């Protein structure tokens, strides 16, 4: 779960988010993982000293209030766009025996996409649940165009399997 945090809802950007209801699909994905006994990792973005909603001093660098990590689910704070470079995520995933990642979160073309690309480079079988991501318009592109382009690039370049929540299958065991 990448950057599903109050920092985004604490900015004017939330008013132009592609799908304010994305949190319900993220919640459904989390519940599916928990029911399957699969590990859930929460990643948060932090920009210390920025005086922004992403500065830990703001109090908003936390999982959105409507979702909460269960006991034992790691919450990892990153300071880079991707979830690996500034964290011990790779080590923690490998220590947990994880070789397949299923990603979702906020800023489809930024934090989710860069995490998917690096995860694939690191040898993880990577899937992005596209309808459990959201973003904002970028320049001349609508948010939906940004999402569609990201999905096309990820799948065409074989960085990730791109699926919807309904298409996702979780192996049990």
C-alpha positions as CSV (number, residue, x, y, z in Angstrom):
1,X,0.0,0.0,0.0
2,X,2.0,3.0,-1.3
3,X,1.4,6.5,0.1
4,X,-2.2,5.9,1.1
5,X,-1.8,8.7,3.6
6,X,-3.5,11.7,5.1
7,X,-0.8,14.0,3.5
8,X,-2.6,13.8,0.2
9,X,-6.0,14.5,1.7
10,X,-4.5,17.4,3.5
11,X,-3.6,19.3,0.3
12,X,-5.7,21.0,-2.5
13,X,-4.5,18.2,-4.8
14,X,-7.1,15.9,-3.3
15,X,-9.8,18.0,-5.0
16,X,-8.5,16.9,-8.4
17,X,-7.7,13.2,-7.5
18,X,-8.8,10.9,-10.2
19,X,-11.0,8.8,-7.9
20,X,-11.8,9.9,-4.4
21,X,-13.3,6.4,-3.9
22,X,-10.0,4.7,-4.5
23,X,-9.7,4.1,-0.7
24,X,-12.6,1.6,-0.8
25,X,-10.7,-0.5,-3.4
26,X,-7.5,-0.2,-1.4
27,X,-9.4,-1.4,1.7
28,X,-10.9,-4.3,-0.3
29,X,-7.4,-5.3,-1.5
30,X,-6.0,-5.1,2.1
31,X,-8.9,-7.3,3.3
32,X,-8.2,-9.9,0.5
33,X,-4.6,-10.1,1.5
34,X,-5.4,-10.5,5.2
35,X,-8.0,-13.2,4.4
36,X,-5.4,-15.0,2.3
37,X,-2.8,-14.8,5.0
38,X,-0.6,-12.7,2.7
39,X,1.7,-10.0,4.2
40,X,0.6,-6.3,3.9
41,X,3.3,-3.6,3.9
42,X,2.3,0.1,4.3
43,X,4.6,2.7,2.7
44,X,4.4,6.4,3.6
45,X,6.1,9.3,1.9
46,X,7.9,11.9,4.0
47,X,9.6,15.1,3.2
48,X,11.3,16.3,6.5
49,X,11.9,20.0,6.7
50,X,9.6,20.8,3.8
51,X,6.9,22.6,5.8
52,X,4.4,20.8,3.6
53,X,1.7,18.2,4.3
54,X,4.5,15.6,3.8
55,X,6.6,17.0,6.5
56,X,6.3,14.8,9.6
57,X,5.7,17.9,11.7
58,X,2.4,18.3,9.9
59,X,1.0,15.2,11.6
60,X,-0.3,14.0,8.2
61,X,2.4,11.5,7.4
62,X,0.2,8.6,8.5
63,X,-2.0,6.0,6.9
64,X,-5.4,7.5,6.0
65,X,-7.7,7.5,9.0
66,X,-10.3,5.2,7.3
67,X,-7.6,2.4,7.0
68,X,-5.4,1.1,9.7
69,X,-2.5,-1.3,9.7
70,X,-3.1,-4.5,11.6
71,X,-0.8,-5.7,14.3
72,X,2.4,-6.8,12.8
73,X,1.9,-5.1,9.4
74,X,5.0,-3.0,8.8
75,X,4.7,0.8,8.2
76,X,7.8,2.0,6.3
77,X,8.5,5.6,5.8
78,X,10.4,6.6,2.6
79,X,11.9,9.9,1.5
80,X,12.3,9.0,-2.2
81,X,9.7,8.6,-4.9
82,X,10.1,4.8,-5.1
83,X,9.6,2.6,-2.0
84,X,13.0,0.9,-2.1
85,X,15.9,3.4,-2.4
86,X,15.5,5.1,1.0
87,X,14.2,2.1,3.0
88,X,14.9,-1.4,4.0
89,X,11.8,-2.7,2.1
90,X,13.7,-5.1,-0.1
91,X,15.4,-6.7,2.9
92,X,12.1,-6.9,4.8
93,X,10.3,-8.5,1.8
94,X,13.1,-11.1,1.3
95,X,13.2,-11.9,5.0
96,X,9.4,-12.5,4.9
97,X,9.9,-14.8,1.9
98,X,8.0,-12.5,-0.5
99,X,8.8,-12.9,-4.2
100,X,5.6,-11.5,-5.7
101,X,4.5,-7.9,-5.1
102,X,1.0,-6.5,-5.6
103,X,1.1,-2.7,-5.6
104,X,-1.6,0.0,-5.2
105,X,-1.6,3.5,-3.9
106,X,-1.6,7.2,-4.7
107,X,0.2,8.9,-7.5
108,X,-0.1,6.1,-10.1
109,X,2.6,7.5,-12.4
110,X,5.0,8.4,-9.6
111,X,5.4,6.4,-6.5
112,X,3.5,3.3,-7.7
113,X,5.1,3.2,-11.2
114,X,8.7,3.8,-9.9
115,X,8.3,1.2,-7.2
116,X,7.0,-1.3,-9.8
117,X,10.0,-0.7,-12.1
118,X,12.5,-1.1,-9.4
119,X,10.8,-4.1,-7.9
120,X,10.9,-5.8,-11.3
121,X,14.6,-4.9,-11.7
122,X,15.2,-6.5,-8.2
123,X,13.6,-9.7,-9.4
124,X,10.1,-9.5,-7.9
125,X,7.1,-10.7,-9.9
126,X,5.2,-7.4,-9.8
127,X,1.5,-6.6,-10.3
128,X,-0.2,-3.2,-10.2
129,X,-3.9,-3.1,-9.3
130,X,-4.7,-0.2,-11.5
131,X,-8.2,0.6,-10.1
132,X,-6.6,0.7,-6.6
133,X,-4.4,3.6,-7.6
134,X,-5.2,7.3,-8.1
135,X,-3.5,10.4,-9.4
136,X,-4.0,14.0,-10.5
137,X,-4.0,15.7,-13.8
138,X,-0.5,16.4,-15.2
139,X,0.0,19.3,-17.6
140,X,-2.2,18.7,-20.6
141,X,-3.1,15.2,-19.5
142,X,-6.2,14.4,-17.5
143,X,-5.8,12.1,-14.5
144,X,-7.4,9.3,-16.5
145,X,-4.9,9.8,-19.4
146,X,-2.0,9.7,-16.9
147,X,-3.3,6.4,-15.5
148,X,-3.9,4.9,-19.0
149,X,-0.4,5.9,-20.1
150,X,1.2,4.5,-17.0
151,X,-0.7,1.2,-17.4
152,X,0.4,0.9,-21.1
153,X,4.1,1.7,-20.3
154,X,4.2,-0.8,-17.4
155,X,2.7,-3.6,-19.2
156,X,4.2,-3.0,-22.7
157,X,7.7,-2.8,-21.2
158,X,7.0,-5.8,-18.9
159,X,7.7,-3.9,-15.7
160,X,4.5,-5.2,-14.2
161,X,1.3,-7.1,-14.7
162,X,-1.5,-4.5,-14.8
163,X,-4.9,-5.8,-13.5
164,X,-8.1,-4.6,-11.9
165,X,-9.1,-5.7,-8.4
166,X,-11.6,-8.1,-9.9
167,X,-8.9,-9.6,-12.2
168,X,-6.4,-10.1,-9.4
169,X,-5.9,-13.7,-8.1
170,X,-4.1,-14.3,-4.9
171,X,-2.4,-17.7,-4.4
172,X,-3.1,-19.1,-1.0
173,X,-0.5,-21.0,1.0
